[in-house]
């Protein structure tokens, strides 16, 4: 809709986890470095956590793109972790294109062990990445710990990467998972962006999509941070909506007033998940005069 009007060759704020748009803030760069370090040093367990919409899945897509170029690594990705979708071991087998139909847990474990051994015999390590790992049960995590027993001697023939929301960290701190926690070699929590990072993130995505880096005025970027608290997914939602409104009004740039208007409209009749501040609840009455004052101060 607005792409041609603003000179984009694609939407700059899509919600899809596209590694081509990955913005490496200092926090995201460190998280990616930890993932790469775990791969290079054959860490048994790597755990990456972060708030909803912080960019974890995009980081994983970036890592997958890098690992696809490595002929010495076989990668499997599990992204359906809720118990209602089936047994974890079935999803693990499916991730490596292995037959799981009608097999018991023992047979599934044996089949996976044989596959990993065969890959090792060909000179390849096996990496299993589990996204949305906060949905795993204690029993499922214990199954993963048992899988790690496939490793023997000095070689890590199987590496596991768990990615999830903060609830995953809380779960791994439980006394009954102490043995699992002791095997975690890499552990990093991905925070949201600060004001500076939010402004850089917005400009980065505008440029990658072929647009002007200053399409969003500085005060508009600060307003976006104020409402989204630097959460990349919420930034995308708010900025995309602002571009739609900007196009509808034939605006040449996106200013702070338009951001305020978008949030005001969405707070009344929409479902835009942004807040007026850290104390905001699901149903919030915005003090837009105060928001504008704070936005102006921060952008000066």
N, C-alpha and C positions, 0 to 999 in steps of 0.2 A: 504493500500500500504506500508506505512513505519512502521506500528505498530509493526510487528514482528521484524523488523530490529533493532528498538530502544527499544524493550522490553515492549511495551505498551500492555495492555489488552483491551484498547479502545482509541479512538482519544482524546488527551488531550485538543484540542482547537476547539471543535465543536461549531457551532454558536447556537445550541439549548440551551434554558434556563434551563439547568439541575441543580436543587438545590444541587445535590450531588457534584458538582464542585464549589459551592458557596465559594468565597474567602471573608472572612469578614475583609476587611481593617477597619481602625478606622472609616471611613466615612460610609461604608456599615454596619458595626456593629451598629453604631448609628442610621442609617435609619431603620434597622430591629428592634432595641429597641423601636424606636418611634412607629412603627407599632404594636408591641406587647403591648406597653403601651396603645395605643388607644383601642386595643381589651380588655385588662384587665379592663380599666377604663370606658368602654362603651362610648367612644367618638362618638359624632354624626357624624362629618365629619373629616376625616383624608386625608391630601393631601401630596403626595410624588412626587416631580419633579426631573428631572435630564436630562442631555444632551443625545442625541441619542447614544445608545450603552453603557450607563453607568452602566447597570446591574439592572435596575428597575424591569424588568419582572422576572428575576431570583430571586430577593428578594420576589416578589409576589408568585412565585412558592414555595419558602421556607415557607412563611407564610401559604399558602394553605395546605401544607403538615402537618404543625403543627395544623391547625384548624380542619383537618379531624379527628384528634384524640380526639377532644372535642365534646362530645355528646350533649352539651348544646348550640351549635352554628350550624345554617344552613347557608351555604355559596353559593352565586351565583357569577359567574364571567362573565363579559361582556368584550370582547376584540375587537369586531367589532363596532367601534363608528362612522365611517364615514357616513354622511347622505345618501350617495348613496346606503348603505346597508340596509336601512329601518329605521323605527321609533325606537327611543331609548326604549320606553316602550315595544315594541315587543321583543327586545333583552333581556330586564330585565325579562320579563315573561319566555322566553326561558331558561334563566340562572337558573330558579328555576323549570324547566320542567312543566310550566303551559301553558294551552291552550290560544293562542292569536289570532287565525285565525278568521278573519271577525269581530273583536270586535272594537268598537270605543275607543277613548282615555279614556273616562269616564268609560267604562266597563273594560278596562285594569287596570286602577287605582283602581277601586273597587275590581277587582279580586285579585290584588296584596295585597291590604289592608286586605282582608279576609284571604288570605294565611298567612300573617305576624301575624295576630291576632290568627289564629289557631296554628301557631308555638309557639307563646307566651303562649297560653293556655296549651301547652305540656311542658312548662318550657324551651323553646329554644329561643335564640335571633337570628335574621336574619342579616347577613352581606352581603352587596352588594359591590363587588369590580369591578371597571371600569378601565381597562387598556387603554392606548392610549387616555386618556381623553382630550388631547389637541385638538382633532378633534370635540369635542362636540360644538354645537352652543350655543349661549346665551339662546335661548329658551329651549334647552335640559337641560342646567344647572338649569334653573328656574324650570323645571319639577322635577329635583332631589330635589331641595329645598322644593317643595311642598310635595314630598314623605316623607321628614323628619317630616312633620306635623302629620304623623301617630303616632309618639312618643307622649306619654302623661304622665303626672305626673312625678314620679321619675325614671321610667324605660325607657331605650333606647331599644325599641323592634326592631328598625332598625338602623344599623350602615352603613355608606357609606365610602368607601375608593376610592379616585381618584388618579390615577397614570398617569403621563404624562410628556411631554417635557416642557422646560421653557415657551413655549407659553401659557401653562395652567395658570401659575402664572400671566402672563401679562393679560390674559383674566379676571382672578378673581379680578384684581385691577381696573377693569372698574367701573365707578360710578353706572351703572345700575345693577351691581352684588354685591352691598355693603351689602345687606341683606344676600346673600349667604356667602360672606367672613366673616361676623360676626359670622357665625355658625361653622366656621372651628376651631376645638379644637387642632388639631395636624397638623403642617406644617413643612416639612423638604425638603431641596434641596440637592440632591446627586451629589457631585462633582466627577470629574475623579481622577485617581490615580496619585500620585507623583512618582518620580524616584524610591524611595525605595519601595513603594507599588507595582509598576509595576514589579520590579524584584521579589518580594515576590509572586506576583500573578502568574507569569510564573512558578516559582519553585513549587508552590502549585499545579497547574494543572498537571505538569509533574508527581509529586508524586502520586496524586489521580489516574492518569491513569496507574500507575505501573512503571513509568520510573525513570531515575536517576535525582535527583534535579539539578545537575550541567551540564546537557546536553547542556543547553544554557550558554555559558561563560558570565561572568559579563559584559564585554563590549558589548556583543550581546544584553543583557537585556536592557542596557542603550540606545543602538541604537534603540531598539524597542520603548522605551519610547519617544525618540526624534521624531520619525516618527508618532507615534500614539497619542501623548500628553496624554497618560495614559487612553485612552478610551478602556474599556475591550473588546468590540466587535472588534475593529480594531486590538487590540493586538492578539486576536484569529485568525483573518484573516492573519495577517503578520506571526505569528509564525507557523501556519499550512502550509503556503506556503513555509516557510523556511525549515520545516521538509521534505516536498516533494522534495525540491531541494537538501537538505542534503542527503536524501536517494538516489537520482539519481546520486549524485557524490560520494556515499559511504563514506560519512564523519562520523567520530566517534563523533564529537560534532559540535555544531552550534556556529560559531564565528561572530564577528561584520562585518567582510568583506562579509560574506554570506548574512547578513541582508541588507547591503548596495547594494549588487548585486541584491537581490530580488527586492528592491524598485526601483533601476535604471531600471531594465527590465520592471517592471510593469508600471513605469512612462512613458516609451516610447511606449509600445504597449498594456498595460493592463488597468484594471479599479480598481486596488487596491486603496481604498480611504484613502491614507496616504499623509502627507505633509512634506516638508522639514523644516517647521517652522511656527510660528503663522501668518506670513504674506503671506503664500503660497495661491495661487489661484487654480482654477480648472485645469488650464494648467500652470505648473510650471517647471522651469529649475532648477534642483538641483545642488548646489555647493557641490559635494560629498567630495571634499578635505576638505572643511570647516566642513561638517558634521562629517567626521571621526576625525578631530582634536577635535571638541567639545565632541564627544563620548569618546575619549581617556581620555580627561581631567576629565569628569564626573565619569568615571569608576575607576579612580586611587584613 
